[in-house]
């Protein structure tokens, strides 16, 4: 068995490529969702969400889908 495995770099390349493509798709999906719901948000809030989605890949889209996507009218009332 050789200590040098020529397939190892290829596997890493494939894994990172898949990860990057999925992250890009998640970001595009989050931005599309934001654009469709922008009429429910103020201009400033929509701009801040767009910056968060773009500046924090992975976390920004996850935050949008988890918290930001619900409009204020759809949120349950806090007592």
N, C-alpha and C positions, 0 to 999 in steps of 0.2 A: 504494500500500500504506500502510495506516495504522500508525503506531508502536504504537497501542493495540490489543491483540488481546483481544477480550472472551471468547475461549474459553480463554485461558491460566489464569485463576483456576479455571474449571470443571475443567480437567484436573488441576490441583493438588489440588482438593477431592476428585476421584474417586480419585486416587492415594493420598492420605493416608487416605481412608476405607477403601479396600481394604487398605492396610497395617495400619490399626488393627484391622479385622475379622480379618485373618489372625493378628495378634499375640494378640488376644483368644482366638481359636479354639485357638491353640497353648498358651496358658496354661490354658485349660479342659481340654484334652486331657492336659496334663502333670499337672494336679491330679487328674483322674480316674484316671490311671495310678498316681499316688501313693496314692490312696485304696484302689485294688485291691491294692496291694502293701504296705500299711501293716502288715499282720499279720506281715510278715517283718522289720520294722524296730522298733527301740525307739521308745518314745513321743517321746523327745527328738529322735532322728534324724528321725522323720517330721515333727515340728513345725518343725525347722530347714529341712528340704527345702521344706515348705509356704511358709515365710517367704521363702526364696530364690526360689522360683518366682514368688511374688506381687511381691516387692520389686524383682526384676531382670527386667523383661519382656524376652523374647527370649533373654537369656543364662541366666536361671534355668531355663526349660523346656529349653533346649538342653543345659544341664549335667545336668539330670535324665535326659533321654533318652540322653545320652552316657556318663554315669558312674554316676549314682545308681540307675538302674533295675535294674541287676544286683544281685541279692542277694549277701551274702557267700558263700553256698554255691555260687553259680554262677560266682564269680570264679576265674580260674586261680590256682593256688598260686605264690607267689613264692619263689624259692630264693636 
